[in-house]
């Protein structure tokens, strides 16, 4: 019996060390302030902070000198008067106080007041390769680590953190290493991160009910362990059923890794809602490789999400999710839902390869589409490579699919599930168990399956106790009548999708 991939967290103590120093710029006159738009000026605020009307200290826009400030620019850490961060040295101060478990800074509010430059110049090239001299780069210490989670609220306020450089074998890497708080409105760019388990551009690991919102990754990420992602490396197991959220995030960076590698989140144990995310970066790995999520566990949701990047992996490789659910379940269990997602990217893998989900076990797959080319070996499909006890409804494939065995336009191997309202127009090629709809169909409840006529090609490679699929001509498929035949999920517009029906949400 195979089992789903789990992520094993290593507990590494990560007490951050740093020399606490800062250069304080005195307040400018009113005339000086009017003539300068690139710097924030003010009186200093101590740990106790100043009022919201006080000015802030710090020369914004200057590259990091590698030191750590003794205090923030201003603020008291409350929701109405957050600690303001204007310089890289002040951002390093946040990393220090969180790593040191300073109780005065727990569950506080922090806000960027300017773009932060950790290293100046080009760190990576347009293909994501490291081009800077690594011996001259300042190394970033993540905010939080394997033993300490950030518990506050960090608002990037639309600013960026550029030039981040991490090169380590340890775990929990990114701008943040570990967080159960809120991270929002920030972009990381022109950076390079390499690390062990739980490595990403924005946050290494999301804990408990942590929130990541409106975060964007444009740096290169390389993971040498388990759980690598553009936004987050992992979402760890939470026994208290508190649901974490990852919303309105995107990845444009190259993400490479070994096990559980994805554009958004490498691995999710349970209790995470992923909504409105997009990957445009190239994703490469060995096992569990996908555009959005490597592995989805129990009580999980991915909806309104798109992959446009090319995905290259081996076992369990897909445009959206490499593996969703658990094989140990039963037909009555549904561990989560993929809803309103689409893949445009090329997907290449070996076993369990698909445009949407490599393997769906006890999972809902609803209103999804694949328009990308899929190439694999065994268990390969436009929507799912292998589905077991899954509910698949309102789906279509327009990509070409090629593999060796168990290969289909919709599913490579459909096993004991419920599936309805689907069509496929893509070419399907293989050596054995090849079907324009399903490679091997076993004991599945089916309805409303349609495929584009392609000579004498059959809809099933082998249909063992399943339903039927109906051939349609191109003219028949490109019609309002066909969209209505498919059901409420589909709409027809002759100017969209080459005239074939599209899902209503697209």
N, C-alpha and C positions, 0 to 999 in steps of 0.2 A: 504493500500500500504506500503510495507516495504521500507526502505531506507538504503543506504549504510552507513557504519560507518564513521563518521567524527571525527577528533581529535580536541578537544577544548583546546587550549593552555592557561594556566594560566600565568598571568604576575606577577612574583614574583621578587621584587628587590633583587639583590644578590651581593651587594657590599662586596668584599672580604677584610677581615681584616687580617693582619699578622705583625709579628715583623720582620723588615728588618735587617738582619744581615748575615754575612758570614765570613768564615775563609779563608784567602788568603794564599796560599802556595808560598813561594819565588821560583824564577827560580833555576833549578839545573844546575850543570856544565855539560859539554858535556859528561864526563865520566859517571856521574850519569844517564844522560838521556839514554845512551846506555845500561845501566844495568837494566833499569826498563821499562817493556812493558805494565804495567797495569795502569799507571797514566799519565795524561797530565799535563805538567808544563809550566809556563810562567809568563809574566808580566800581570798586570791587565788591563782590558779595561773599561773605563768609558762609560757613555751613548753615548758619541760621537763615541766610538769604536776606534779600531786600524786598521792598514792596514792588508791585507790578509797574509802578511809575518810574523806578530807578533805571538808569542806563546800565548797559552791560559792558564787561571788559573782554577784550580779545581782538586780535588782528585777523579778521576772517580772510580766507583765500590764500593764506600762506601755507606752503607745504610743511608737513610734520618734520620736526627736528629730532624725533625719537624719544623725547622726554614726556613726563606726565605732569600735568598741571596739579596744583594743590586744591583747586576749587573750580566750580563752574563759572560761566560768565556772569550769571545773576539768577535770581529766582529762589523760591523756597520749596520747590518740589510738590506743590499742590496742583490740583487740576486747573485752577484759575491763574496760578503763578508758577508754572513749571520751571525746573532748572533748565536754563538755556545754554546750549553748546555752540560756540562760534568757531572753535579751533580744533585741530587734530589732537593737540595736547589735552584739551578738555574732554574729548571723546575717550582718550586713553585713561583719563581720570575716572570716567564711568566704568571702564573695564576693570580698573584697579579696585574701586570700592565694592563692586559686585563680587569680584573674585575673592576679596578679603572678608566677605560676609559682614560688611559694616551695616549694623542695624539701622543707622540713621538714613540709609539710602534704599531700604527695601520698600517695595510697593509705592514708589514715588513716581512723579510725572517728569518726563524729560522731553526736550524739544530742540531740534536743530534750528539754528538761526542763520545758517549759511552752508554752502557746499563745503565739504571737508576733503582735503587732499592729503592722503597718507604717503604717497610717493608721486613725485611729479614726472612728467615725460611719459612716453609710451611704455607701458608695462607689457602689453600683449599686442600682436599684430591683428590684422583683419580676420585671420583664420583662428585666432585664439591662442596662438603659440607665444610662449614667453620670449620676449626680445630684449628686455632690460637686463643689465648685469645684476644678477641676484645677490652678489656679494656687497652691492652698494644700496640695496633696498632695505628699508625699515620693515621688520617683521611685525605683523599685527597679532596681538593677543586677544582672542574673542571675548566678548562680554558674556560671562557665564561659562561654565565648563561641565565636565561629567559629574561633578559633585555639588555644583551650585547653579541654580536656575535664576535667571532674571525674572523678577515678579512684578515689575512696574509697568508703566506705559511709556513707550518710546515713539514720538511723533517726528518723522523726518520732515514734515511740513513741505513736502515736494522737493527737498534738496537731495543731493547725491553724495555718496562717499566713494571717492575714486582712488585708484592706486593701491588697493589692499593687496598685501602679499603674505601668504602663509605657506610654509613648506615644512611639514612635520609628519611623523608617523602616529601621533597621538589622535585621540577621538575628539568629537564635538568642535568642528571648525566652521568658521564663517564670520561675518560681521558680529553675529551673536553665536555663542556656542550652545546655549541651552536656555529656553525661556518658557515659562508658564504664564507670562504676562501678555501685553499687547505690543506688537511692532507694526508700524503703519507708515505709509506715505514716504517711502524712501527707495532710492535706486542705488545699487552698487555697480560700478563700471570701471573699465580699464584696469582690471585686477586679475590676479592669478592665485588660486587656492589649491593646495594639495595636502591631503591628510588621510587618516584612517577611517574607522567607522564614524558615521554621522558627520559627513562633510558636505557643505553647500556654500552658495554665495551669500545668502542672507542669514540663515540660522541652521546650526548643526542639528538640533533636535527640538521639536515642539513637545512640551510636557503638559500633562493635565489638560486644562481647558484653555490653553494658550491660543492667541489670535494673531494671525498674520494677514494684514489687509493692505492692498494697494502697494505691494512691494515688487520690485523689478530687478532682475539680474541680467547684467551684461558682461560678466567676467567669466573666465575659464575655471572650471572645477574638475579636479581629478581625485577620485577616491580609490584608495588601495584596500579598503575593507568592505563592510556592508553598509548600504544606505548612503547614496550620493545623489544630490539633486541641485537644480539651479536655485530654487528657493529654500527648500529644507531637505536635510539628509534623511531624517526619520521623524515619525510621530510615535512616541513610545507607548507601551501598554498602560491603560488607565483602568483600574479596577472599580472606580467609583461612578462610571457611566457619565462622567462629565464630557461634553462634546466640544472638541476644539474646532476652530474655524480657520480656513485659508481662503481668502476671497480677493477677487480682482487683482491677480498677480500674473506676471509674465516672465518668461525666460528667453533670452536671445543669445546666451552664452553657450559655448561648447562644453558638454558635460561628459566625462569619461569615467569609467569605473569597472570594478570586477563583478560585484553582486548587488542587485537591486539598485538600478541606476535610472534616473528619469529627469525630465526637464523641470518638473515642479517639485515632487517629493519622491525620494528613493523608496521608502518603505513606511507603511502605515499599519500598525498593529490593530488598532480599533479606534472608534469614536472620533472621527474627523469628517467634517463637511467641507468639500472642495467645490467652490462655486465661481464661475466666470474666470477661468484661467486659460492661458495660451502659451504654447511652446513654439518657438521658431528656430531654436538652436539644434545643431547636430548632436545626437545622443549615441554614445558607443559604450558597449560593455559585453560581458560574458554571459551573465545569467540574470534574468528579470530586468529587461531593458525596455523602456517605454517613453513616450513623449510627455505624459502627464504623471503617472504613478507606477513605480515598479511593482509593489504588492499592496493590495487592499484587503484588510481583514474585516472583522465584524463591525456592525453598526457604522458603516461608512457610506459616503455619498460623493459622487462626482457628477456635476451637472453644468450645462451651458459652457462647455469647454472645447477647445480646438487644438489640434496638433498640425503644424505646418512644417515641422523640421523632419529631416531624414533620420531614420532609426536603424542602427546596425547592432545586432546582438547574436546570440546563439540560442540556447534554450530559454523559452518564455520571452518572446519579443513582440511588441505591438505598438501601434500608433498612439493609443491612449493608455492602456493598463496592461501590464504583462500577465498578471494573475489576480483574479478577484474571487474572494470567498474561501471556502474550505471543502476539500473532497470528503471529509469525514461526516458531512451533513447528510440530510435526506431531502426528498422532494418537497416536504412540507416546510423546510427552513429556507429563508431568504436572508442572507447576511447583509445585503446592502444593494445599492442601485447605481447604475450608470444611466444617466438620463440626459438627452439632448447634447450629444457629443459628436464630433466629426473629425475624421482624419484626412488630410491632404498629402501627407508626406510619404516618401518611399520607405517601405519596411522590409528589412532583410534579416532572416534568422535561420534557425535549424528546426528544432522541435517546438511545437506550440507557438505558432507565428500567425499574426493576424493584423488587419488594418485597425481594429478597435481593441479587442481583448484577446490575449494569447490563450488564456483558459478562464472560463467562468464556471464556477462550481457553487450551486445554491445561491445564485445571484440574479438580480433583475437587470436586463439589458434592454432599455426602452428608448425609442425615437433616436436612433443613431445611424451614422452613415460612414462609408469608406469610399474615397475617391482616389486613393493612392495605390500604386503598384506594390504587390506583396510577393516576396520570394522566400521560400522556405524548403524544409525537407519533409517532415511528418507532422500531421495535425495542423493544417494550414487553411485559413479561410479569409474572406473579405471582411467579415464581421468578427467571427470567433474561430480560433484554431480548434479548440475543444470546448464543448459546453456539456455540463452534467447537472441535471436537476435545475437547470436555469430556465428563467422566463425570458424569451426574446420576442419583442413585439414592436412593430413599426420601424423596420430597418431596411436599408438598401445598400447595394454595392455597385460601384461603377468602375472599380479598378480591375486591372488584369492580375490574375492569381496564378502562380506556378510553383509546383513542388513535386515531390516524388510520390507520396502516398497519403491517403486520407486528405484530400484537397477539394474545397468547394467554394463557390462564389459567395455563399453566406457563411457556412460552417464546414470545417474539415471533418469533424466527428461530432454529431449531435446525439446525445445520449439521455434518454428518459426525461426530457424536458417538455415545456409547453412553448410553442412558437407560432406566430401568426403575423400576417400583414407584412410581407417582404417581397422585394424584387431584386434581381441582379441582371446587369447587362455586360459585365466584364468577361473577357476570355479566361478560360480555366484550362490549364495544362498540367499533366502529371503522368506518372507511370502506372499507377494502380489506384483503385477506389477514387475515381475522379468524377465529380458531378458539377454541372453548372450552378446548382444550388447547394447540395450537400454531398460531401465525399462518402461518408458512411453514416447512415441514419438508422438509429436503433431505438425502437419502442418509444417514439416521440409523438405527442399530440400536436397536430399541425392543421393550419387553415390559411387560405389566401396567400399561397406562394406562387410567384410568377417569375418567368425567366425569358430573356430575349432569345428567340430562335437562332440557333447557330448550326445549321445543317442537321446532321444526325446525332449531334451531341446530346447526351442524356442529362436530366436534372439531378440524378443520383448515381453515385458510383455503386452503392449497394443500399437498398431500402429494406431494412429488416424490421418490420412491424411499425412503419410510420405512415404518414399521409401521402398526399399527392402534390405535384407542382404542375402549373399550367403554362404552356408556351404562349408567347405573344410576339407579334411582329413589331418592328420599330415604330411603324405608324400607329399601331394600336397603343403602344406604351406612351407615345408622345401625344396624349390627349387628356381632356378634362374627364372623360368617362373612366379612363384608367385610374386617375387619381382618386376618383370617388369610389372605385372598386376596392382600392387599397384601404380606405377608411379615413377616419377623421384626422389621423396624424399627417396626412399628405395633402399638398395643394399643387395646383398646376399653374404654371406661367411659362409661356412659350419662350420668353427671354431668359429664363433661368435654367441652369443644369442641362444645357443643350436640348431643352424641350422635354426632358424627363421629369416626372413629379419630384418635388422636394418636400422635405419635412416642414411643417408649418412654422417652426421656430427659426429656421435657417435665415 
